[in-house]
Amino acid sequence: MKLAGRVAIITGAGRGMGEAIVRKLAADGAAVVVSDIDEANAGSVAISLRDSGAKAISVRADVSNEADAIALADAAVAEFGTLDILVNNAGISTTKLFLETSKADMERIIGVNLIGAFLCSQAAVRIMLPKKYGRIVNIASLSGQRGGIGRTAYGTSKAGLELMTKVMSVELAAFGITVNNVAPGAIATQMAIEQHDKATRDAYHYLIPQRRYGLPEEIASAVAYLASEEASHVCGHTMNVDGGFQTAGLMFKRDGVIAPETPAG
Ligand SMILES: NC(=O)c1ccc[n+]([C@@H]2O[C@H](COP(=O)([O-])OP(=O)(O)OC[C@H]3O[C@@H](n4cnc5c(N)ncnc54)[C@H](O)[C@@H]3O)[C@@H](O)[C@H]2O)c1
C-alpha cells in the first residue's frame, strides 16, 4: 500500500493502459479519479473499483479542453481534499505518411497527446505547488524516440511530451514535484489492436528482444513506482518499458539466426 493516503488522477483511464494504471494505483492504496472522454467507460471502471473497496470517482474530461482540465483537478480536490499524482495517459494515434498527414491531423494528435498533458499538468501543479509535493507521470512512447514510418503526428507529439517533461522536471524539482515519463513499446491494448495489422505485429515480434508485446499491467507497475515516494530522487527520466526494443541493435548472430533465440556459446 505504498500510495495509501495519496490522491491520483489518471486520464484516458476508461480502457487500455489507463485502466490498468488506475487499477494498480488503487490497489496500492491511492484514492483515484478515473477520467476519460468516454464517460461510460470511466464510470464503469470507477464502479468496479468501488465494488472492490477502493476510493474512486469518475470524471468525464477531454484533456485537450482547458476548462475540462481545470475542472478535473478541481474534482479531485472536491472529492478527496487534495491532488498528489497525475498520470497523463490519454492519447490518440494515427499512422499516415508525412505527405498524407494534414494540418488537422497534426493539430488533433498534438492537441490531445501534448497540449492535453500540458493543460492537465498546469491545473495539477497549481494544486501541488503550495504543498510542495507532487508526482506527474507522462505516458510517452518509443515512437517519440525513433523515426517510425507514418509517425509524423504521433511521434512528434510524444517527442514533445518527453521534452516538456524535462523542462517541467527542472522547474519543479525544488518544489517537491517530480515529473517523469514511462515510454511503452508495443503494448497489447485496443489502440494497438486497431492500428497494427499482421505485418506490423510480425515486425514488432522480430524487433523486440523479448519477442512479444508488453502487457498494460507491465506499464502500470512502472507508473506506480514513479508515482510513489520511493522515486523521490528521479526527475525528468524516461523509463522505457518495451521488452528491450529501444536498447536492441542488430540481432543477427550468424547464419541468419536471431541472437536472442540462439543458445549461449
Ligand atoms: N498501445 C501501445 O502500444 C502504446 C505504445 C506506446 C504508447 N502508448 C500510449 O499509451 C497511452 C494509452 O494508450 P492505449 O493503448 O491504452 O490506448 P487506448 O486507445 O486503448 O486508450 C486511450 C484512452 O484515452 C481516451 N482518450 C482519447 N482521447 C481523449 C481525450 N481527448 N481526453 C481524454 N481521454 C481521451 C480514450 O477514450 C481511451 O479510453 C496513450 O497515450 C498512447 O499514446 C500506447
The ligand as an SDF file (V2000), in Angstrom:
LIG
                    3D

 44 48  0  0  0  0  0  0  0  0999 V2000
   -0.7080    0.5990  -27.0590 N   0  0  0  0  0  0  0  0  0  0  0  0
    0.5400    0.8610  -27.3750 C   0  0  0  0  0  0  0  0  0  0  0  0
    1.2100    0.0290  -27.9640 O   0  0  0  0  0  0  0  0  0  0  0  0
    1.1600    2.1810  -26.9480 C   0  0  0  0  0  0  0  0  0  0  0  0
    2.5430    2.3080  -27.1290 C   0  0  0  0  0  0  0  0  0  0  0  0
    3.1570    3.4860  -26.7070 C   0  0  0  0  0  0  0  0  0  0  0  0
    2.4150    4.4920  -26.1040 C   0  0  0  0  0  0  0  0  0  0  0  0
    1.0660    4.3430  -25.9510 N   0  0  0  0  0  0  0  0  0  0  0  0
    0.3560    5.4320  -25.2760 C   0  0  0  0  0  0  0  0  0  0  0  0
   -0.2720    4.9190  -24.1180 O   0  0  0  0  0  0  0  0  0  0  0  0
   -1.4470    5.6740  -23.8260 C   0  0  0  0  0  0  0  0  0  0  0  0
   -2.6300    4.7370  -23.6790 C   0  0  0  0  0  0  0  0  0  0  0  0
   -2.7730    4.0260  -24.8780 O   0  0  0  0  0  0  0  0  0  0  0  0
   -3.7290    2.7560  -25.0310 P   0  0  0  0  0  0  0  0  0  0  0  0
   -3.0170    1.8100  -25.9300 O   0  0  0  0  0  0  0  0  0  0  0  0
   -4.2170    2.2870  -23.7070 O   0  0  0  0  0  0  0  0  0  0  0  0
   -4.9080    3.4350  -25.8800 O   0  0  0  0  0  0  0  0  0  0  0  0
   -6.4860    3.2100  -25.8790 P   0  0  0  0  0  0  0  0  0  0  0  0
   -6.9730    3.8100  -27.1610 O   0  0  0  0  0  0  0  0  0  0  0  0
   -6.8410    1.7860  -25.6000 O   0  0  0  0  0  0  0  0  0  0  0  0
   -6.9490    4.1170  -24.6510 O   0  0  0  0  0  0  0  0  0  0  0  0
   -6.8270    5.5180  -24.6960 C   0  0  0  0  0  0  0  0  0  0  0  0
   -7.8840    6.1440  -23.8250 C   0  0  0  0  0  0  0  0  0  0  0  0
   -7.7580    7.5720  -23.9150 O   0  0  0  0  0  0  0  0  0  0  0  0
   -9.0630    8.1230  -24.0650 C   0  0  0  0  0  0  0  0  0  0  0  0
   -8.9680    9.4150  -24.7590 N   0  0  0  0  0  0  0  0  0  0  0  0
   -8.7700    9.6470  -26.0730 C   0  0  0  0  0  0  0  0  0  0  0  0
   -8.7930   10.9530  -26.3260 N   0  0  0  0  0  0  0  0  0  0  0  0
   -9.0340   11.5870  -25.1510 C   0  0  0  0  0  0  0  0  0  0  0  0
   -9.1770   12.9480  -24.7620 C   0  0  0  0  0  0  0  0  0  0  0  0
   -9.1140   13.9440  -25.6650 N   0  0  0  0  0  0  0  0  0  0  0  0
   -9.3900   13.2200  -23.4550 N   0  0  0  0  0  0  0  0  0  0  0  0
   -9.4790   12.2290  -22.5460 C   0  0  0  0  0  0  0  0  0  0  0  0
   -9.3810   10.9250  -22.8510 N   0  0  0  0  0  0  0  0  0  0  0  0
   -9.1410   10.6020  -24.1380 C   0  0  0  0  0  0  0  0  0  0  0  0
   -9.8440    7.0940  -24.8720 C   0  0  0  0  0  0  0  0  0  0  0  0
  -11.2450    7.2560  -24.7110 O   0  0  0  0  0  0  0  0  0  0  0  0
   -9.3150    5.7930  -24.2810 C   0  0  0  0  0  0  0  0  0  0  0  0
  -10.0840    5.3750  -23.1760 O   0  0  0  0  0  0  0  0  0  0  0  0
   -1.5910    6.6700  -24.9690 C   0  0  0  0  0  0  0  0  0  0  0  0
   -1.0370    7.9120  -24.5810 O   0  0  0  0  0  0  0  0  0  0  0  0
   -0.7580    6.0580  -26.0730 C   0  0  0  0  0  0  0  0  0  0  0  0
   -0.2920    7.0200  -26.9820 O   0  0  0  0  0  0  0  0  0  0  0  0
    0.4280    3.2080  -26.3660 C   0  0  0  0  0  0  0  0  0  0  0  0
  1  2  1  0
  2  3  2  0
  2  4  1  0
  4  5  1  0
  4 44  2  0
  5  6  2  0
  6  7  1  0
  7  8  2  0
  8  9  1  0
  8 44  1  0
  9 10  1  0
  9 42  1  0
 10 11  1  0
 11 12  1  0
 11 40  1  0
 12 13  1  0
 13 14  1  0
 14 15  2  0
 14 16  1  0
 14 17  1  0
 17 18  1  0
 18 19  2  0
 18 20  1  0
 18 21  1  0
 21 22  1  0
 22 23  1  0
 23 24  1  0
 23 38  1  0
 24 25  1  0
 25 26  1  0
 25 36  1  0
 26 27  1  0
 26 35  1  0
 27 28  2  0
 28 29  1  0
 29 30  1  0
 29 35  2  0
 30 31  1  0
 30 32  2  0
 32 33  1  0
 33 34  2  0
 34 35  1  0
 36 37  1  0
 36 38  1  0
 38 39  1  0
 40 41  1  0
 40 42  1  0
 42 43  1  0
M  CHG  2   8   1  16  -1
M  END
$$$$
